[in-house]
Amino acid sequence: MNIVSLLYRNAFRHKLRTFLTILGMTIAILAFGLLRTVISAWYAGVEASSASRLVTRSSISIIFPLPISYKDKIKEIKGVKIVSYGNWFGGYYIDEKNFFPNFAVEPKSYLELYPEFVLSPEQKAAFIRDRRGFIAGRKLVSRFGWKLGDTVTLKGTIFPGNWDFVLRGIYSGKYDTTDETQFIFNWEYLNETMKKTVPRRADMAGFYMIGLTDANMASDVSVEIDKTFKNSIAETLTETEKAFQLGFVSMTEAIVIAIQLVSFVVIIIIMAVVANTMAMTARERIGEYSVLKTLGFGKWHIAGLIFGESLFITMTGCAIGILLTFPAAKIFSSALSAFFPIFFVSVKTIYMDIISAVIVGIAASIIPTYRSINVRIADGLRKIG
């Protein structure tokens, strides 16, 4: 009989107890995996950030716009390769619950700066040519059933009124971390409308996006940009794209910490459950372990049997939990796509699941093993029968 068969037979001597322990481990790993995936989704924008891009905004707050004339001055700074600009629009489709990221940008420079938004050359040209045109991510288009050429009306909040746009392109993400739920339209359409309705809000950009010739120059270029506009009517704050995204995440930091704590509490609880199972198992087999000792088996053999059985149970539950995490994450993503546009189980999460299961299996076996290997043979033999 090989060691795997022996561990299997030992583990399933009490089928109901083992089944319930594996079920508990499965649920724990499933919950842990989903919670860690939620955390990953929260930081998806940060992970997708490029080291060679900067964001310049008002030093007071992002809600305060900057003059469009800043664009030419930023271009002149050494280390700047390309400059784009835009405004957060904040509109919604039909109903307020249909919220998704939507903003106005300078099309040509923006698409050059963000090559992760993959468009066909024809759709790209149509978007740049049509001032009322917009492009949308594949997931967003699928959500509302839009087709190329459709007219879509957004109700503005920051910029009130009904705004009509024509779908000119559907982009796909180059990477898994690329957000495919964005709505991007031509900044000129917004600016022309503002000139007619609210002139004081025209020729203003909410933020500038800057591509660098060398990512190592990010710090120097940031300082130089802010220095250029120091003591002006609208001072700036320039930071890396990653730092800019982290600023938004930090607003909900308490929620993220709470989710992290809950994920670890789940593991601690299942550790106690498995420890109880192994303690009961070891107590029942004290007599058997004593017989093995009389036959010449040492402490390491006894320890191997207990640790092996514990790991067999936890890893079985872990494997089932990991398999169930993928369909559960898909259902979760479909239900909450508006809040988590990027929601997938990463390799890192799988590794954390496995490591957690190993830790639970080992930790749950320490005390039962210590008691079993230190019991006197005579005391153990009294347990037989």
Number of C-alpha atoms within 10 A of each C-alpha: 5 6 11 12 10 13 20 14 13 17 21 14 11 11 12 10 14 18 15 13 20 23 19 21 30 26 21 26 31 25 20 27 27 23 21 24 22 23 17 22 21 20 18 20 21 20 15 17 18 14 15 19 24 26 22 24 24 20 15 12 11 16 13 14 19 25 15 16 11 17 18 10 11 23 17 11 14 14 19 21 17 18 22 22 24 25 22 18 23 18 26 19 16 12 10 11 9 12 14 19 18 20 20 23 27 18 26 15 16 20 17 14 20 13 11 17 21 17 19 12 10 10 18 20 15 17 23 19 14 17 18 20 24 31 27 24 23 18 19 22 21 12 14 10 9 16 14 14 13 13 15 15 16 19 19 15 13 11 17 12 12 14 16 13 21 20 25 25 27 24 22 19 18 14 11 13 20 20 24 21 25 20 20 25 29 24 21 19 17 23 20 15 15 17 13 9 11 12 12 9 16 18 18 19 26 23 26 23 23 30 26 20 15 13 16 12 14 23 13 11 22 20 13 16 23 20 14 15 16 14 10 9 9 17 17 24 21 25 20 22 22 18 15 18 19 16 13 13 17 11 10 11 14 11 13 19 12 10 17 16 12 16 19 15 14 16 21 14 15 24 25 14 18 26 22 16 19 26 20 12 20 21 14 13 15 23 22 15 25 24 17 16 18 12 9 9 13 13 16 11 15 20 19 14 18 27 21 22 24 26 24 19 24 30 23 16 23 29 19 17 24 24 13 16 24 17 12 16 20 13 12 16 18 13 11 11 17 17 13 19 24 22 25 21 21 15 9 11 19 20 12 15 24 17 14 21 27 18 16 25 26 20 18 26 26 16 14 22 21 13 13 22 19 9 14 12 17 12 12 19 16 11 14 13 5
